[in-house]
Protein backbone atom coordinates (compact mmCIF):
# COMPACT_ATOMS: atom_id res chain seq x y z
CA UNK A 1 0.00 0.00 0.00
CA UNK A 2 1.36 3.43 -0.99
CA UNK A 3 0.98 6.09 1.72
CA UNK A 4 -1.11 9.10 0.74
CA UNK A 5 0.51 12.50 0.18
CA UNK A 6 -2.33 14.37 1.83
CA UNK A 7 -5.17 13.76 4.29
CA UNK A 8 -8.30 15.88 3.80
CA UNK A 9 -6.19 18.45 2.00
CA UNK A 10 -3.45 18.49 4.63
CA UNK A 11 -0.04 18.06 3.01
CA UNK A 12 1.80 15.23 4.77
CA UNK A 13 4.87 15.24 2.55
CA UNK A 14 7.85 14.73 4.83
CA UNK A 15 5.74 13.31 7.65
CA UNK A 16 7.52 10.90 9.96
CA UNK A 17 7.56 7.14 9.49
CA UNK A 18 7.92 4.71 12.36
CA UNK A 19 8.74 1.20 11.11
CA UNK A 20 8.81 -0.79 14.35
CA UNK A 21 5.49 -2.64 14.74
CA UNK A 22 3.60 -0.71 12.06
CA UNK A 23 4.47 1.95 9.55
CA UNK A 24 2.84 5.11 10.84
CA UNK A 25 2.61 8.56 9.33
CA UNK A 26 1.94 11.27 11.87
CA UNK A 27 0.94 14.90 11.43
CA UNK A 28 1.10 17.10 14.50
CA UNK A 29 1.51 14.04 16.68
CA UNK A 30 -1.62 12.37 15.27
CA UNK A 31 -1.47 9.08 13.32
CA UNK A 32 -3.03 9.66 9.88
CA UNK A 33 -1.82 6.49 8.15
CA UNK A 34 -0.96 3.04 9.46
CA UNK A 35 0.10 -0.14 7.64
CA UNK A 36 0.60 -3.51 9.28
CA UNK A 37 4.09 -4.91 8.94
CA UNK A 38 4.17 -8.61 7.94
CA UNK A 39 5.30 -11.07 10.60
CA UNK A 40 6.10 -14.78 10.80
CA UNK A 41 4.31 -16.88 13.41
CA UNK A 42 5.42 -20.22 14.90
CA UNK A 43 3.02 -22.56 16.68
CA UNK A 44 3.95 -25.28 19.15
CA UNK A 45 6.62 -27.89 18.46
CA UNK A 46 8.94 -30.00 20.56
CA UNK A 47 11.44 -28.38 22.93
CA UNK A 48 12.33 -31.58 24.75
CA UNK A 49 8.63 -31.92 25.46
CA UNK A 50 5.72 -30.70 23.35
CA UNK A 51 4.83 -27.01 23.83
CA UNK A 52 1.85 -24.67 23.33
CA UNK A 53 3.77 -21.46 22.68
CA UNK A 54 3.16 -19.01 19.85
CA UNK A 55 6.11 -16.88 18.71
CA UNK A 56 6.16 -13.86 16.43
CA UNK A 57 9.27 -13.17 14.37
CA UNK A 58 9.67 -9.80 12.67
CA UNK A 59 12.22 -10.12 9.85
CA UNK A 60 12.33 -6.36 9.30
CA UNK A 61 13.72 -5.80 12.78
CA UNK A 62 15.17 -9.29 13.39
CA UNK A 63 13.26 -9.51 16.65
CA UNK A 64 11.15 -12.20 18.25
CA UNK A 65 8.32 -12.06 20.79
CA UNK A 66 6.38 -14.63 22.78
CA UNK A 67 2.68 -14.00 22.30
CA UNK A 68 0.22 -13.94 25.21
CA UNK A 69 -2.08 -16.45 23.51
CA UNK A 70 -1.11 -20.13 23.56
CA UNK A 71 -2.38 -23.19 21.73
CA UNK A 72 -5.23 -24.99 23.52
CA UNK A 73 -2.83 -27.88 24.13
CA UNK A 74 0.80 -28.86 23.61
CA UNK A 75 1.15 -29.81 19.93
CA UNK A 76 4.00 -30.88 17.68
CA UNK A 77 3.93 -31.20 13.90
CA UNK A 78 0.72 -29.33 13.14
CA UNK A 79 0.47 -27.51 9.81
CA UNK A 80 -0.64 -23.90 9.45
CA UNK A 81 -1.72 -21.46 6.77
CA UNK A 82 -2.92 -17.85 6.85
CA UNK A 83 -6.12 -16.38 5.44
CA UNK A 84 -6.14 -12.59 5.76
CA UNK A 85 -5.13 -11.78 9.37
CA UNK A 86 -6.02 -15.19 10.78
CA UNK A 87 -3.91 -18.32 10.91
CA UNK A 88 -5.32 -21.83 10.94
CA UNK A 89 -3.39 -24.66 12.59
CA UNK A 90 -4.54 -28.13 11.56
CA UNK A 91 -3.92 -31.49 13.20
CA UNK A 92 -0.54 -32.47 14.63
CA UNK A 93 0.36 -34.72 17.53
CA UNK A 94 0.02 -34.46 21.30
CA UNK A 95 1.96 -36.37 23.97
CA UNK A 96 2.75 -39.91 22.89
CA UNK A 97 2.75 -38.73 19.26
CA UNK A 98 -0.99 -39.32 19.14
CA UNK A 99 -2.53 -37.46 16.18
CA UNK A 100 -5.43 -35.03 16.63
CA UNK A 101 -8.18 -33.65 14.38
CA UNK A 102 -8.38 -30.14 15.88
CA UNK A 103 -8.33 -26.92 13.90
CA UNK A 104 -7.29 -23.77 15.77
CA UNK A 105 -7.83 -20.19 14.63
CA UNK A 106 -5.30 -17.60 15.73
CA UNK A 107 -6.30 -13.96 15.26
CA UNK A 108 -3.15 -11.91 14.71
CA UNK A 109 -4.89 -8.59 15.30
CA UNK A 110 -6.12 -9.54 18.79
CA UNK A 111 -3.52 -12.17 19.78
CA UNK A 112 -6.31 -14.61 20.57
CA UNK A 113 -6.88 -18.26 19.74
CA UNK A 114 -9.91 -20.52 19.57
CA UNK A 115 -10.78 -24.07 18.58
CA UNK A 116 -13.16 -23.94 15.62
CA UNK A 117 -16.18 -26.24 15.44
CA UNK A 118 -15.00 -28.03 12.29
CA UNK A 119 -12.43 -30.82 12.62
CA UNK A 120 -10.32 -32.80 10.20
CA UNK A 121 -12.16 -35.95 9.07
CA UNK A 122 -9.61 -38.00 11.03
CA UNK A 123 -6.77 -37.55 13.50
CA UNK A 124 -3.69 -36.61 11.46
CA UNK A 125 -0.05 -35.69 11.98
CA UNK A 126 2.76 -35.22 9.44
CA UNK A 127 0.47 -33.75 6.81
CA UNK A 128 1.04 -30.53 4.87
CA UNK A 129 -1.10 -27.42 4.39
CA UNK A 130 -1.33 -24.34 2.19
CA UNK A 131 -3.92 -21.61 1.54
CA UNK A 132 -5.36 -20.65 -1.84
CA UNK A 133 -8.16 -18.14 -2.48
CA UNK A 134 -9.29 -17.91 1.12
CA UNK A 135 -9.37 -21.64 1.80
CA UNK A 136 -6.88 -23.95 3.49
CA UNK A 137 -5.91 -27.30 1.97
CA UNK A 138 -4.50 -30.18 4.00
CA UNK A 139 -2.71 -32.93 2.07
CA UNK A 140 -1.72 -36.43 3.17
CA UNK A 141 -0.36 -37.28 6.60
CA UNK A 142 -0.28 -40.10 9.10
CA UNK A 143 -3.36 -41.32 10.99
CA UNK A 144 -1.64 -44.46 12.23
CA UNK A 145 -1.33 -45.37 8.59
CA UNK A 146 -0.23 -43.01 5.83
CA UNK A 147 -3.03 -41.45 3.74
CA UNK A 148 -3.55 -39.81 0.34
CA UNK A 149 -6.52 -37.59 1.26
CA UNK A 150 -6.90 -33.91 0.43
CA UNK A 151 -9.17 -31.80 2.65
CA UNK A 152 -10.44 -28.26 2.11
CA UNK A 153 -11.20 -26.03 5.09
CA UNK A 154 -13.36 -22.94 4.45
CA UNK A 155 -12.97 -20.37 7.27
CA UNK A 156 -16.01 -18.40 6.08
CA UNK A 157 -18.36 -21.32 6.74
CA UNK A 158 -16.17 -23.18 9.26
CA UNK A 159 -16.65 -26.33 7.20
CA UNK A 160 -14.37 -29.03 5.87
CA UNK A 161 -14.71 -31.05 2.68
CA UNK A 162 -12.93 -34.16 1.46
CA UNK A 163 -11.89 -33.50 -2.12
CA UNK A 164 -12.45 -35.99 -4.93
CA UNK A 165 -8.80 -35.86 -5.95
CA UNK A 166 -6.26 -37.77 -3.90
CA UNK A 167 -2.49 -37.77 -3.86
CA UNK A 168 -0.91 -40.27 -6.28
CA UNK A 169 0.59 -42.01 -3.25
CA UNK A 170 -0.02 -42.22 0.49
CA UNK A 171 2.40 -39.55 1.72
CA UNK A 172 3.54 -38.18 5.08
CA UNK A 173 6.23 -35.64 5.99
CA UNK A 174 6.33 -33.84 2.66
CA UNK A 175 6.44 -30.07 2.12
CA UNK A 176 3.74 -28.01 0.42
CA UNK A 177 3.76 -24.46 -0.94
CA UNK A 178 1.14 -22.41 -2.80
CA UNK A 179 2.28 -20.62 -5.97
CA UNK A 180 -0.05 -18.83 -8.42
CA UNK A 181 -3.18 -20.61 -7.24
CA UNK A 182 -1.65 -24.10 -7.26
CA UNK A 183 -0.24 -26.15 -4.39
CA UNK A 184 3.02 -28.03 -4.86
CA UNK A 185 3.83 -31.03 -2.68
CA UNK A 186 7.52 -31.93 -2.63
CA UNK A 187 9.03 -35.16 -1.34
CA UNK A 188 7.84 -37.03 1.72
CA UNK A 189 7.60 -40.68 2.60
CA UNK A 190 5.29 -43.40 1.28
CA UNK A 191 7.02 -46.23 3.12
CA UNK A 192 10.33 -45.00 1.77
CA UNK A 193 11.48 -41.47 1.03
CA UNK A 194 10.38 -40.08 -2.34
CA UNK A 195 11.62 -37.40 -4.73
CA UNK A 196 8.27 -36.72 -6.41
CA UNK A 197 6.77 -33.29 -6.98
CA UNK A 198 2.97 -33.01 -7.31
CA UNK A 199 0.84 -30.06 -8.40
CA UNK A 200 -2.65 -29.75 -6.94
CA UNK A 201 -5.07 -27.33 -8.59
CA UNK A 202 -7.81 -26.45 -6.06
CA UNK A 203 -9.98 -24.71 -8.68
CA UNK A 204 -10.15 -27.85 -10.81
CA UNK A 205 -9.67 -30.30 -7.93
CA UNK A 206 -7.05 -32.05 -10.04
CA UNK A 207 -3.57 -33.34 -9.33
CA UNK A 208 -0.59 -33.94 -11.60
CA UNK A 209 2.82 -35.52 -11.16
CA UNK A 210 5.47 -33.13 -12.43
CA UNK A 211 8.27 -34.25 -14.74
CA UNK A 212 10.95 -32.76 -12.50
CA UNK A 213 11.95 -34.53 -9.29
CA UNK A 214 13.90 -33.40 -6.27
CA UNK A 215 17.65 -34.06 -6.52
CA UNK A 216 17.27 -36.46 -3.58
CA UNK A 217 14.48 -38.59 -2.13
CA UNK A 218 13.72 -36.80 1.13
CA UNK A 219 11.27 -36.32 3.98
CA UNK A 220 10.97 -33.92 6.90
CA UNK A 221 12.12 -30.88 4.94
CA UNK A 222 10.51 -27.44 4.81
CA UNK A 223 9.86 -25.11 1.88
CA UNK A 224 8.74 -21.61 0.90
CA UNK A 225 8.31 -19.70 -2.35
CA UNK A 226 9.65 -16.45 -3.76
CA UNK A 227 7.82 -15.46 -6.93
CA UNK A 228 7.45 -18.61 -9.08
CA UNK A 229 10.25 -20.57 -7.43
CA UNK A 230 10.08 -22.86 -4.42
CA UNK A 231 13.06 -23.34 -2.12
CA UNK A 232 13.32 -26.61 -0.21
CA UNK A 233 15.51 -26.80 2.91
CA UNK A 234 17.16 -29.72 4.70
CA UNK A 235 15.34 -32.91 5.57
CA UNK A 236 16.25 -36.54 5.96
CA UNK A 237 17.47 -38.98 3.31
CA UNK A 238 19.39 -41.78 5.03
CA UNK A 239 20.74 -39.04 7.30
CA UNK A 240 20.09 -35.34 7.87
CA UNK A 241 21.09 -33.03 5.01
CA UNK A 242 21.90 -29.33 4.62
CA UNK A 243 20.83 -29.01 0.97
CA UNK A 244 18.78 -26.21 -0.52
CA UNK A 245 16.87 -27.17 -3.66
CA UNK A 246 15.13 -24.80 -6.07
CA UNK A 247 12.02 -25.88 -7.94
CA UNK A 248 10.98 -23.61 -10.82
CA UNK A 249 7.21 -23.97 -11.18
CA UNK A 250 7.16 -22.24 -14.58
CA UNK A 251 9.80 -24.41 -16.22
CA UNK A 252 9.16 -27.54 -14.11
CA UNK A 253 12.85 -27.90 -13.26
CA UNK A 254 14.70 -28.63 -10.03
CA UNK A 255 18.30 -27.92 -9.06
CA UNK A 256 20.61 -27.90 -6.04
CA UNK A 257 21.73 -24.44 -4.97
CA UNK A 258 25.35 -23.62 -4.19
CA UNK A 259 24.42 -22.28 -0.75
CA UNK A 260 23.50 -24.73 1.99
CA UNK A 261 22.14 -24.53 5.52
CA UNK A 262 24.85 -23.87 8.14
CA UNK A 263 24.20 -27.38 9.45
CA UNK A 264 22.18 -30.45 8.49
CA UNK A 265 18.59 -29.95 9.72
CA UNK A 266 15.22 -31.67 9.54
CA UNK A 267 11.77 -30.62 10.77
CA UNK A 268 12.46 -26.90 10.73
CA UNK A 269 10.00 -24.30 9.46
CA UNK A 270 10.35 -21.85 6.57
CA UNK A 271 8.46 -18.75 5.44
CA UNK A 272 9.06 -16.10 2.79
CA UNK A 273 9.15 -12.36 3.49
CA UNK A 274 10.11 -9.52 1.13
CA UNK A 275 11.99 -11.73 -1.35
CA UNK A 276 13.89 -13.70 1.27
CA UNK A 277 13.20 -16.93 3.14
CA UNK A 278 13.58 -17.46 6.86
CA UNK A 279 14.32 -20.92 8.28
CA UNK A 280 13.51 -21.31 11.98
CA UNK A 281 14.38 -24.11 14.38
CA UNK A 282 14.44 -27.81 13.53
CA UNK A 283 16.60 -30.65 14.77
CA UNK A 284 20.19 -31.59 14.06
CA UNK A 285 22.18 -34.77 14.61
CA UNK A 286 20.83 -36.92 17.44
CA UNK A 287 17.40 -35.27 17.17
CA UNK A 288 18.62 -32.22 19.12
CA UNK A 289 16.37 -29.14 18.64
CA UNK A 290 17.95 -25.79 17.75
CA UNK A 291 16.91 -22.16 18.20
CA UNK A 292 18.65 -20.72 15.14
CA UNK A 293 17.06 -18.47 12.55
CA UNK A 294 18.63 -18.34 9.09
CA UNK A 295 17.94 -15.95 6.22
CA UNK A 296 18.27 -17.25 2.67
CA UNK A 297 18.47 -14.74 -0.19
CA UNK A 298 17.55 -16.41 -3.52
CA UNK A 299 18.77 -13.39 -5.50
CA UNK A 300 22.35 -13.94 -4.32
CA UNK A 301 22.05 -17.64 -3.35
CA UNK A 302 23.47 -16.79 0.07
CA UNK A 303 22.55 -17.67 3.63
CA UNK A 304 23.22 -15.91 6.91
CA UNK A 305 22.52 -16.56 10.58
CA UNK A 306 20.31 -13.93 12.17
CA UNK A 307 21.10 -12.32 15.52
CA UNK A 308 17.69 -13.19 16.96
CA UNK A 309 17.06 -16.73 18.14
CA UNK A 310 13.92 -18.57 19.13
CA UNK A 311 13.08 -18.30 22.86
CA UNK A 312 13.90 -22.00 23.10
CA UNK A 313 15.26 -24.72 20.84
CA UNK A 314 12.32 -26.19 18.92
CA UNK A 315 11.72 -28.88 16.32
CA UNK A 316 8.48 -29.54 14.45
CA UNK A 317 6.65 -26.20 14.81
CA UNK A 318 3.89 -25.04 12.48
CA UNK A 319 4.55 -21.79 10.62
CA UNK A 320 2.63 -19.11 8.73
CA UNK A 321 3.24 -15.54 7.63
CA UNK A 322 0.62 -12.76 7.73
CA UNK A 323 1.12 -9.94 5.23
C-alpha positions in Angstrom: 0.0 0.0 0.0 1.4 3.4 -1.0 1.0 6.1 1.7 -1.1 9.1 0.7 0.5 12.5 0.2 -2.3 14.4 1.8 -5.2 13.8 4.3 -8.3 15.9 3.8 -6.2 18.4 2.0 -3.4 18.5 4.6 0.0 18.1 3.0 1.8 15.2 4.8 4.9 15.2 2.5 7.8 14.7 4.8 5.7 13.3 7.6 7.5 10.9 10.0 7.6 7.1 9.5 7.9 4.7 12.4 8.7 1.2 11.1 8.8 -0.8 14.4 5.5 -2.6 14.7 3.6 -0.7 12.1 4.5 2.0 9.5 2.8 5.1 10.8 2.6 8.6 9.3 1.9 11.3 11.9 0.9 14.9 11.4 1.1 17.1 14.5 1.5 14.0 16.7 -1.6 12.4 15.3 -1.5 9.1 13.3 -3.0 9.7 9.9 -1.8 6.5 8.1 -1.0 3.0 9.5 0.1 -0.1 7.6 0.6 -3.5 9.3 4.1 -4.9 8.9 4.2 -8.6 7.9 5.3 -11.1 10.6 6.1 -14.8 10.8 4.3 -16.9 13.4 5.4 -20.2 14.9 3.0 -22.6 16.7 4.0 -25.3 19.2 6.6 -27.9 18.5 8.9 -30.0 20.6 11.4 -28.4 22.9 12.3 -31.6 24.8 8.6 -31.9 25.5 5.7 -30.7 23.4 4.8 -27.0 23.8 1.8 -24.7 23.3 3.8 -21.5 22.7 3.2 -19.0 19.9 6.1 -16.9 18.7 6.2 -13.9 16.4 9.3 -13.2 14.4 9.7 -9.8 12.7 12.2 -10.1 9.8 12.3 -6.4 9.3 13.7 -5.8 12.8 15.2 -9.3 13.4 13.3 -9.5 16.6 11.1 -12.2 18.3 8.3 -12.1 20.8 6.4 -14.6 22.8 2.7 -14.0 22.3 0.2 -13.9 25.2 -2.1 -16.5 23.5 -1.1 -20.1 23.6 -2.4 -23.2 21.7 -5.2 -25.0 23.5 -2.8 -27.9 24.1 0.8 -28.9 23.6 1.1 -29.8 19.9 4.0 -30.9 17.7 3.9 -31.2 13.9 0.7 -29.3 13.1 0.5 -27.5 9.8 -0.6 -23.9 9.4 -1.7 -21.5 6.8 -2.9 -17.8 6.9 -6.1 -16.4 5.4 -6.1 -12.6 5.8 -5.1 -11.8 9.4 -6.0 -15.2 10.8 -3.9 -18.3 10.9 -5.3 -21.8 10.9 -3.4 -24.7 12.6 -4.5 -28.1 11.6 -3.9 -31.5 13.2 -0.5 -32.5 14.6 0.4 -34.7 17.5 0.0 -34.5 21.3 2.0 -36.4 24.0 2.8 -39.9 22.9 2.8 -38.7 19.3 -1.0 -39.3 19.1 -2.5 -37.5 16.2 -5.4 -35.0 16.6 -8.2 -33.6 14.4 -8.4 -30.1 15.9 -8.3 -26.9 13.9 -7.3 -23.8 15.8 -7.8 -20.2 14.6 -5.3 -17.6 15.7 -6.3 -14.0 15.3 -3.2 -11.9 14.7 -4.9 -8.6 15.3 -6.1 -9.5 18.8 -3.5 -12.2 19.8 -6.3 -14.6 20.6 -6.9 -18.3 19.7 -9.9 -20.5 19.6 -10.8 -24.1 18.6 -13.2 -23.9 15.6 -16.2 -26.2 15.4 -15.0 -28.0 12.3 -12.4 -30.8 12.6 -10.3 -32.8 10.2 -12.2 -35.9 9.1 -9.6 -38.0 11.0 -6.8 -37.5 13.5 -3.7 -36.6 11.5 -0.1 -35.7 12.0 2.8 -35.2 9.4 0.5 -33.8 6.8 1.0 -30.5 4.9 -1.1 -27.4 4.4 -1.3 -24.3 2.2 -3.9 -21.6 1.5 -5.4 -20.6 -1.8 -8.2 -18.1 -2.5 -9.3 -17.9 1.1 -9.4 -21.6 1.8 -6.9 -24.0 3.5 -5.9 -27.3 2.0 -4.5 -30.2 4.0 -2.7 -32.9 2.1 -1.7 -36.4 3.2 -0.4 -37.3 6.6 -0.3 -40.1 9.1 -3.4 -41.3 11.0 -1.6 -44.5 12.2 -1.3 -45.4 8.6 -0.2 -43.0 5.8 -3.0 -41.5 3.7 -3.6 -39.8 0.3 -6.5 -37.6 1.3 -6.9 -33.9 0.4 -9.2 -31.8 2.7 -10.4 -28.3 2.1 -11.2 -26.0 5.1 -13.4 -22.9 4.5 -13.0 -20.4 7.3 -16.0 -18.4 6.1 -18.4 -21.3 6.7 -16.2 -23.2 9.3 -16.6 -26.3 7.2 -14.4 -29.0 5.9 -14.7 -31.0 2.7 -12.9 -34.2 1.5 -11.9 -33.5 -2.1 -12.4 -36.0 -4.9 -8.8 -35.9 -6.0 -6.3 -37.8 -3.9 -2.5 -37.8 -3.9 -0.9 -40.3 -6.3 0.6 -42.0 -3.2 0.0 -42.2 0.5 2.4 -39.6 1.7 3.5 -38.2 5.1 6.2 -35.6 6.0 6.3 -33.8 2.7 6.4 -30.1 2.1 3.7 -28.0 0.4 3.8 -24.5 -0.9 1.1 -22.4 -2.8 2.3 -20.6 -6.0 -0.1 -18.8 -8.4 -3.2 -20.6 -7.2 -1.7 -24.1 -7.3 -0.2 -26.2 -4.4 3.0 -28.0 -4.9 3.8 -31.0 -2.7 7.5 -31.9 -2.6 9.0 -35.2 -1.3 7.8 -37.0 1.7 7.6 -40.7 2.6 5.3 -43.4 1.3 7.0 -46.2 3.1 10.3 -45.0 1.8 11.5 -41.5 1.0 10.4 -40.1 -2.3 11.6 -37.4 -4.7 8.3 -36.7 -6.4 6.8 -33.3 -7.0 3.0 -33.0 -7.3 0.8 -30.1 -8.4 -2.7 -29.8 -6.9 -5.1 -27.3 -8.6 -7.8 -26.5 -6.1 -10.0 -24.7 -8.7 -10.2 -27.8 -10.8 -9.7 -30.3 -7.9 -7.0 -32.1 -10.0 -3.6 -33.3 -9.3 -0.6 -33.9 -11.6 2.8 -35.5 -11.2 5.5 -33.1 -12.4 8.3 -34.3 -14.7 10.9 -32.8 -12.5 11.9 -34.5 -9.3 13.9 -33.4 -6.3 17.6 -34.1 -6.5 17.3 -36.5 -3.6 14.5 -38.6 -2.1 13.7 -36.8 1.1 11.3 -36.3 4.0 11.0 -33.9 6.9 12.1 -30.9 4.9 10.5 -27.4 4.8 9.9 -25.1 1.9 8.7 -21.6 0.9 8.3 -19.7 -2.4 9.7 -16.5 -3.8 7.8 -15.5 -6.9 7.5 -18.6 -9.1 10.2 -20.6 -7.4 10.1 -22.9 -4.4 13.1 -23.3 -2.1 13.3 -26.6 -0.2 15.5 -26.8 2.9 17.2 -29.7 4.7 15.3 -32.9 5.6 16.3 -36.5 6.0 17.5 -39.0 3.3 19.4 -41.8 5.0 20.7 -39.0 7.3 20.1 -35.3 7.9 21.1 -33.0 5.0 21.9 -29.3 4.6 20.8 -29.0 1.0 18.8 -26.2 -0.5 16.9 -27.2 -3.7 15.1 -24.8 -6.1 12.0 -25.9 -7.9 11.0 -23.6 -10.8 7.2 -24.0 -11.2 7.2 -22.2 -14.6 9.8 -24.4 -16.2 9.2 -27.5 -14.1 12.9 -27.9 -13.3 14.7 -28.6 -10.0 18.3 -27.9 -9.1 20.6 -27.9 -6.0 21.7 -24.4 -5.0 25.4 -23.6 -4.2 24.4 -22.3 -0.8 23.5 -24.7 2.0 22.1 -24.5 5.5 24.9 -23.9 8.1 24.2 -27.4 9.5 22.2 -30.4 8.5 18.6 -29.9 9.7 15.2 -31.7 9.5 11.8 -30.6 10.8 12.5 -26.9 10.7 10.0 -24.3 9.5 10.4 -21.8 6.6 8.5 -18.7 5.4 9.1 -16.1 2.8 9.1 -12.4 3.5 10.1 -9.5 1.1 12.0 -11.7 -1.4 13.9 -13.7 1.3 13.2 -16.9 3.1 13.6 -17.5 6.9 14.3 -20.9 8.3 13.5 -21.3 12.0 14.4 -24.1 14.4 14.4 -27.8 13.5 16.6 -30.7 14.8 20.2 -31.6 14.1 22.2 -34.8 14.6 20.8 -36.9 17.4 17.4 -35.3 17.2 18.6 -32.2 19.1 16.4 -29.1 18.6 17.9 -25.8 17.7 16.9 -22.2 18.2 18.7 -20.7 15.1 17.1 -18.5 12.6 18.6 -18.3 9.1 17.9 -15.9 6.2 18.3 -17.2 2.7 18.5 -14.7 -0.2 17.5 -16.4 -3.5 18.8 -13.4 -5.5 22.4 -13.9 -4.3 22.1 -17.6 -3.3 23.5 -16.8 0.1 22.6 -17.7 3.6 23.2 -15.9 6.9 22.5 -16.6 10.6 20.3 -13.9 12.2 21.1 -12.3 15.5 17.7 -13.2 17.0 17.1 -16.7 18.1 13.9 -18.6 19.1 13.1 -18.3 22.9 13.9 -22.0 23.1 15.3 -24.7 20.8 12.3 -26.2 18.9 11.7 -28.9 16.3 8.5 -29.5 14.5 6.7 -26.2 14.8 3.9 -25.0 12.5 4.6 -21.8 10.6 2.6 -19.1 8.7 3.2 -15.5 7.6 0.6 -12.8 7.7 1.1 -9.9 5.2 
